[in-house]
Amino acid sequence: MDTNILLESGTNELEVLEFIVGGNYYGINVAKVKEILTMQPITPIPNSHPCIEGMFMPRGDIITVMDLFGILGYDRDMESDSDMMIITNFNNLHIAFHVEQVLGIHRVSWKDIVKPDVTINANGTGMSTGIIKLEDRLILILDFERIVEEICPETSLKVSEIDELGERSRSDVPILIAEDSPMLSAMIRDSLERAGYTNLTVKANGQEAWEVICKLKKNKGIQYGIKLLITDIEMPVMDGHRLLRLVREDDELKNIPIVIFSSLINEDMKRKGEMLGANAQVSKPEIGDLVRIIDELLEQAE
């Protein structure tokens, strides 16, 4: 499957691959999809998590296969001829997800994706990052990072890397963070505070971060309110690439150092970030690398 998305960078659009599990409709950002395959022979892994079906080896690469039926709580008697594998690439991992059927790709705006409320995503613990209404059905965009993290906790932010940085001085340099996951935003805040950065403003998406920037620009000058911006890519309402583009197109803001911290730092997305003017791009969960890059960018700015 060709996943080179023909979208202009920074337009706040994405392409969503729609698929079925348990008779219901789900979606994944095409930027996370490497390819789609018909079901392949799978080798079971002894003593593995119940939702790990096993592994297979396409073209010499060993890939873990996760059972989305079991992960989402569906009973399944047997495979059907329509069963597929969605091979993903995020967080520097290649993982296959077993699904019932793949339907197609839809181009949508982040503005049209509804963020789940607390009844669906209480305390940020749900498995859906957004909902799309398409014709007569609802498509839930799944939080694949959370799914993998719950099965393999070692894929989460490597907070222990902060301790490895050793004794550090405190800094009140103002830093703005755009991150939609409540759990990750709390972990990023905690990690940066432990690394010595204490003046942090965290917002849930690019739109909220942009509103903070515009308010600072209007009231007292951006140079007093933000010295560095950290942004995720995938966020409802406004994504990180759109936020980056807005900042770089504004003469008063264009020199703010910007770091993309995302699970989507693959070759294609990295090229987009570079075209839009990101100073650095760090793949989750490398929080230690993020701190080192923040140190470097702030030192250069001074």
Secondary structure, DSSP 8 states (H G I E B T S, - for coil): --------TTSSEEEEEEEEETTEEEEEEGGGEEEEEE----B--TT--TTEEEEE-GGG--EEEEEHHHHTT----S--TT-EEEEEEETTEEEEEEESEEEEEEEEEGGG-B---TTTSGGG-SSEEEEEEETTEEEEEE-HHHHHHHH-GGGS--THHHHHT-S---B---EEEE---HHHHHHHHHHHHHTTB--EEEESSHHHHHHHHHHHHHHT-HHHH-SEEEE-S--SSS-HHHHHHHHHTSTTTTTS-EEEEETT-SHHHHHHHHHHT-SEEEETT-HHHHHHHHHHHHHHH-
